């Protein structure tokens, strides 16, 4: 019995690996993420944040003319949920290793198909999806490297890398109307497609964005087939107008006011004002006396 216990006591020592196992401690360059929604497009940067730590950064710690991971530890990762334009060039939706080649007057920004590498040590230019050139600028002192999205709106944002006394802006734009219309078409293949409101909404959105007037007419007519309303008949009129069929548009507007209530016309006018089309709102209100 004593021999058995002694043998069991030795098992952990015998099974222990030769190399010492390291437990988890905080990283010197902590992990960070930054994200931004542009329209319906999700943009995200996953990176690690080295510190200046009284070092000379540009042209020294980070040499000019050499590929750099734009951070520390694993390579920095840029992700976009839809296609985006980077400095005017198309980057398909996806997840990319984000590398740079710093220069005194110009930087190369690289999006690599490999997003799981350690730093830029195994970087291969044959795996590039896109390269663009950008111009750095002076910035406020930044101890830890950071990324941020500046001036986001419905169709654009500027990704900025900031470290030490430098900022590197990268302009991003999205064809938000195309993204929204594709998303709406997908949604209309579900339950929303059984109701008139969704078909009217996609038609009106397309017309307001100046996109796909023929499709907008078909969508608005689909809406009216489900249920004729003042709103979708006015959308049909707008689609006909956009297609240069003015006489038919006038007939459709007259039919719309034959279906309307005063509350519907006033609600329509409010919606047109919110859409930035006050002339359409006033034109509708001017025809209130046509309501039966």
TORNU-245610 format. One line per 10 residues: number of its first residue (from 0); for each residue y, x, z of C-alpha. Coordinates in nm, 2 decimals. Example, Ala and Ser with C-alpha at 12.3 -4.5 7.8 and 13.67 -1.06 7.14 Angstrom:
0) -0.45,1.23,0.78; -0.11,1.37,0.71 .
***
This chain:
0) 0.00,0.00,0.00; 0.24,0.28,0.09; 0.16,0.45,-0.23; 0.24,0.14,-0.43; 0.57,0.09,-0.26; 0.66,0.45,-0.32; 0.58,0.41,-0.69; 0.80,0.10,-0.72; 1.09,0.28,-0.55; 1.08,0.54,-0.82 .
10) 1.09,0.30,-1.11; 1.48,0.26,-1.14; 1.52,0.64,-1.14; 1.25,0.68,-1.40; 1.40,0.41,-1.62; 1.76,0.53,-1.60; 1.89,0.66,-1.93; 1.99,1.02,-1.96; 2.35,0.94,-2.05; 2.59,0.81,-1.79 .
20) 2.68,0.44,-1.84; 3.05,0.37,-1.84; 3.18,0.05,-1.68; 3.47,-0.14,-1.82; 3.82,-0.03,-1.73; 4.17,-0.11,-1.89; 4.24,0.05,-2.22; 4.53,0.30,-2.25; 4.65,0.10,-2.56; 4.60,-0.27,-2.46 .
30) 4.48,-0.53,-2.70; 4.73,-0.79,-2.83; 4.74,-1.08,-3.08; 5.03,-1.25,-3.24; 5.01,-1.57,-3.46; 5.24,-1.79,-3.65; 5.20,-2.12,-3.84; 5.39,-2.14,-4.17; 5.36,-2.49,-4.31; 4.99,-2.55,-4.26 .
40) 4.89,-2.18,-4.30; 4.78,-1.99,-3.99; 4.88,-1.62,-3.98; 4.75,-1.38,-3.72; 4.76,-1.01,-3.64; 4.51,-0.85,-3.40; 4.59,-0.50,-3.28; 4.62,-0.25,-3.00; 4.95,-0.13,-2.85; 5.00,0.25,-2.80 .
50) 5.30,0.37,-2.60; 5.56,0.63,-2.71; 5.51,0.81,-2.38; 5.78,1.07,-2.44; 5.62,1.18,-2.77; 5.78,1.23,-3.11; 5.62,0.95,-3.32; 5.73,0.95,-3.68; 5.64,1.25,-3.88; 5.45,1.40,-3.59 .
60) 5.21,1.18,-3.39; 5.21,0.95,-3.69; 5.23,1.19,-3.99; 5.41,1.09,-4.31; 5.20,1.05,-4.62; 4.87,0.98,-4.44; 4.68,0.65,-4.38; 4.75,0.51,-4.03; 4.58,0.22,-3.86; 4.92,0.07,-3.75 .
70) 4.81,0.07,-3.39; 4.53,0.22,-3.18; 4.15,0.19,-3.13; 3.99,-0.04,-3.39; 4.19,-0.10,-3.71; 4.46,-0.36,-3.70; 4.36,-0.69,-3.85; 4.57,-0.93,-4.05; 4.43,-1.28,-4.11; 4.56,-1.57,-4.33 .
80) 4.40,-1.92,-4.35; 4.53,-1.98,-4.70; 4.65,-1.76,-4.99; 4.99,-1.59,-4.91; 5.24,-1.39,-5.11; 5.31,-1.05,-4.96; 5.63,-0.90,-5.09; 5.58,-1.13,-5.40; 5.21,-1.04,-5.46; 4.92,-1.27,-5.40 .
90) 4.68,-1.20,-5.10; 4.39,-1.44,-5.10; 4.30,-1.62,-4.77; 4.09,-1.40,-4.55; 4.06,-1.13,-4.28; 4.18,-0.78,-4.37; 4.20,-0.44,-4.22; 4.57,-0.36,-4.20; 4.66,0.00,-4.28; 4.98,0.18,-4.36 .
100) 5.10,0.50,-4.52; 5.43,0.58,-4.35; 5.71,0.76,-4.53; 6.07,0.85,-4.43; 6.22,0.61,-4.68; 5.93,0.39,-4.79; 5.60,0.26,-4.64; 5.28,0.15,-4.82; 5.12,-0.15,-4.66; 4.75,-0.18,-4.73 .
110) 4.52,-0.48,-4.69; 4.15,-0.37,-4.69; 3.84,-0.58,-4.73; 3.70,-0.39,-4.43; 3.83,-0.54,-4.11; 3.58,-0.40,-3.86; 3.64,-0.02,-3.88; 3.75,0.21,-3.60; 4.10,0.31,-3.69; 4.15,0.44,-4.04 .
120) 3.90,0.72,-4.03; 3.66,0.56,-4.27; 3.93,0.40,-4.48; 3.84,0.39,-4.85; 4.11,0.30,-5.11; 3.83,0.15,-5.33; 3.81,-0.13,-5.07; 4.18,-0.23,-5.10; 4.26,-0.59,-5.18; 4.64,-0.53,-5.20 .
130) 4.90,-0.26,-5.16; 5.27,-0.33,-5.14; 5.57,-0.11,-5.07; 5.83,-0.19,-4.81; 6.15,-0.02,-4.67; 6.16,0.07,-4.29; 6.48,0.02,-4.09; 6.62,0.14,-3.76; 6.54,-0.08,-3.47; 6.59,-0.10,-3.09 .
140) 6.38,0.13,-2.88; 6.03,-0.01,-2.84; 5.80,0.17,-2.59; 5.48,-0.01,-2.70; 5.40,-0.08,-3.06; 5.44,-0.45,-3.14; 5.40,-0.70,-3.42; 5.61,-1.02,-3.45; 5.69,-1.29,-3.70; 6.06,-1.33,-3.76 .
150) 6.25,-1.63,-3.91; 5.95,-1.85,-3.97; 6.01,-2.17,-4.16; 5.80,-2.41,-4.37; 5.73,-2.16,-4.65; 5.79,-1.81,-4.52; 5.81,-1.56,-4.23; 5.86,-1.19,-4.20; 5.59,-0.98,-4.03; 5.76,-0.69,-3.84 .
160) 5.59,-0.38,-3.70; 5.81,-0.23,-3.43; 5.76,0.10,-3.25; 5.99,0.37,-3.11; 6.32,0.34,-3.30; 6.18,0.19,-3.62; 6.10,-0.15,-3.76; 5.89,-0.22,-4.08; 5.94,-0.57,-4.22; 5.68,-0.73,-4.46 .
170) 5.79,-1.05,-4.63; 5.53,-1.33,-4.64; 5.56,-1.65,-4.83; 5.33,-1.95,-4.87; 5.31,-2.22,-5.14; 5.32,-2.48,-4.87; 5.34,-2.79,-5.10; 5.02,-2.68,-5.28; 4.85,-2.62,-4.95; 4.96,-2.95,-4.81 .
180) 4.85,-3.14,-5.12; 4.51,-2.98,-5.12; 4.47,-3.06,-4.76; 4.57,-3.42,-4.81; 4.33,-3.46,-5.10; 4.05,-3.34,-4.88; 4.15,-3.58,-4.60; 4.16,-3.87,-4.85; 3.79,-3.81,-4.91; 3.73,-3.93,-4.56 .
190) 3.82,-4.25,-4.37; 4.19,-4.22,-4.47; 4.10,-4.29,-4.83; 4.01,-4.65,-4.74; 4.37,-4.73,-4.64; 4.68,-4.77,-4.86; 4.90,-4.56,-4.64; 4.74,-4.22,-4.71; 4.75,-4.27,-5.09; 5.12,-4.36,-5.07 .
200) 5.19,-4.06,-4.84; 5.04,-3.80,-5.07; 5.21,-3.95,-5.37; 5.55,-3.95,-5.20; 5.50,-3.60,-5.07; 5.41,-3.47,-5.42; 5.72,-3.63,-5.56; 5.95,-3.50,-5.29; 5.81,-3.15,-5.35; 5.85,-3.19,-5.73 .
210) 5.48,-3.15,-5.78; 5.22,-3.33,-5.99; 5.41,-3.65,-6.10; 5.11,-3.78,-6.30; 4.88,-3.74,-6.00; 5.15,-3.90,-5.78; 5.16,-4.20,-6.00; 4.78,-4.24,-5.99; 4.78,-4.20,-5.61; 5.06,-4.46,-5.57 .
220) 4.87,-4.70,-5.79; 4.56,-4.65,-5.59; 4.76,-4.73,-5.28; 4.89,-5.05,-5.44; 4.54,-5.15,-5.54; 4.43,-5.15,-5.18; 4.74,-5.34,-5.07; 5.07,-5.40,-5.26; 5.37,-5.31,-5.04; 5.74,-5.25,-5.08 .
230) 5.68,-4.88,-5.00; 5.40,-4.80,-5.24; 5.57,-5.00,-5.52; 5.89,-4.79,-5.47; 5.67,-4.48,-5.48; 5.53,-4.60,-5.82; 5.89,-4.64,-5.94; 5.98,-4.29,-5.83; 5.68,-4.15,-6.01; 5.76,-4.33,-6.33 .
240) 6.12,-4.20,-6.30; 5.99,-3.85,-6.26; 5.78,-3.89,-6.57; 6.08,-4.01,-6.78; 5.97,-4.37,-6.79; 6.30,-4.51,-6.67; 6.26,-4.87,-6.80; 5.92,-4.90,-6.63; 6.07,-4.75,-6.31; 6.34,-5.02,-6.30 .
250) 6.07,-5.29,-6.34; 5.87,-5.14,-6.05; 6.18,-5.13,-5.82; 6.25,-5.49,-5.90; 5.89,-5.58,-5.81; 5.92,-5.38,-5.49; 6.22,-5.58,-5.37; 6.03,-5.90,-5.45; 5.77,-5.78,-5.18; 6.02,-5.65,-4.92 .
260) 6.15,-5.76,-4.59; 6.48,-5.64,-4.46; 6.31,-5.44,-4.19; 6.09,-5.26,-4.45; 6.40,-5.17,-4.66; 6.58,-5.03,-4.36; 6.27,-4.83,-4.25; 6.24,-4.70,-4.60; 6.61,-4.59,-4.60; 6.56,-4.41,-4.27 .
270) 6.26,-4.23,-4.41; 6.45,-4.13,-4.72; 6.73,-3.98,-4.52; 6.48,-3.78,-4.31; 6.34,-3.65,-4.63; 6.68,-3.53,-4.73; 6.74,-3.79,-5.00; 7.03,-4.00,-4.88; 7.11,-4.13,-5.23; 6.78,-4.30,-5.24 .
280) 6.84,-4.45,-4.90; 7.18,-4.59,-5.00; 7.05,-4.72,-5.33; 6.78,-4.92,-5.14; 7.02,-5.06,-4.89; 7.25,-5.17,-5.17; 6.98,-5.41,-5.29; 6.92,-5.59,-4.97; 7.05,-5.91,-5.13; 6.75,-5.91,-5.37 .
290) 6.51,-5.97,-5.09; 6.36,-6.33,-5.13 .
***
